[in-house]
Amino acid sequence: MAYVIDSDQCIACGWCRDTCPTQAAAGVFKQKVTYSIEVAMCIDCDLCAQVCPSDCISHRPELQPTPAQLETALARARSTNQRYNQAARWKRPPPWSRGHGPSNDGPAI
């Protein structure tokens, strides 16, 4: 009952991290950003797989957190959901809608 990210197909957009209610998806910053999902914090909600533009997140039923880990993750999801709803964090546009040309944020240097 957990999800796994295939790092070879991952484009490091960060949408799995942004949508995960338990913050189980996290990035590792070494030479390049790679994302992984912590099995102990995954509540099997499928949100990360739904928003992934490269379809690199798959369900692995053989990976299961213990009942204590699952209860901790569910409690974390409940508290995180309240904070996100209050902060309205979901304002980030999807990565495929962002332009690839020069930025219009200011003058070119």
N, C-alpha and C positions, 0 to 999 in steps of 0.2 A: 504494500500500500504506500509506495513512495514513487517519486519521480526522479529521473536522472537526466542530466544534460550531457549530450554528446559534444565534447569540447572541439572535435574536428569540424563540426558543422556550425558551431556557435559563432555569431558575428559580434558578440559582446555589446549588444544594444542596451542591456540593463533593464529591459521590460520585465523579466522574470523577477528581478530584485524589487522593482517598484510595485508590482502587483501582489507579491506574496504577503498574505495577512500575518504570517508568523515570522517573517524575515528569514526563512530557511534558505532562500537563494542568496548567495553572496559571491562577490567577485574577489578573485585572488590577483593581486597586482605584482607580477614579476616582470618578465620581458614584454609580455602582452597580458591584457586582461582576460582571464578565463573565469567562467561562472560555474558553480556547483551548488547542489542542493543538499543540505544537511538532513539526513534521513530521520534523525531524532526529532526534528522540528516540523517535518512535513505532515500535514493533516489530510492529504489526498484530496485537495479541493479542486485541482485541475486548472486553476487560474493561470499559472505560469505557462502551461502548455497551450492554452487558448490564445494568449497574447504573443507568443513567440513567432516572429516573422520568418525565421529560418526553419521552423518545425524540427528543432533538434532536441526537444524534451519528450521523453517517452516514459510510459508507466511501467513500473517494475513491481508486480505483486509479491515477489519473493522477498523484497526488502520491507521489513515491518518494524516500526518502533515498538518499544515495550509499552504496556498500558500506562505506566507512570510517565513515560516520555510523551505519549499521546495526550494525556491529560494536561501536562505542562504546556504543550504546544497549543492546545485548544484554549487554555486560559490566556496565553500570550496573544492569540488571534483575537479574542474578545476585547482585550485591553487595547491592542493596536488598532483595531477597527474603530473604536471610539475616538482615539486620537486622530486617525486619518480623516474621519468624517468631520471633526471639528476644524481641522487645519485645511481641508479641501486640497489635498496634495495632488490630486489627479489632474493637474493642469498641463502636464508635459505632453507635447504632441508626439504621435508615433514616429519612429525613426524613418519610416518610408515617406512621410509627408514633409520632412525637412529638405531644403534645397541643398544641392551639392556645389553650387557656385559660390561666388564671393559673398560675404556677409553684408547685410544692409544695416548693421549695427552702428557704423561710424565710418569715418574717413579711412581710406586705405593708407597704410604706412609703407 
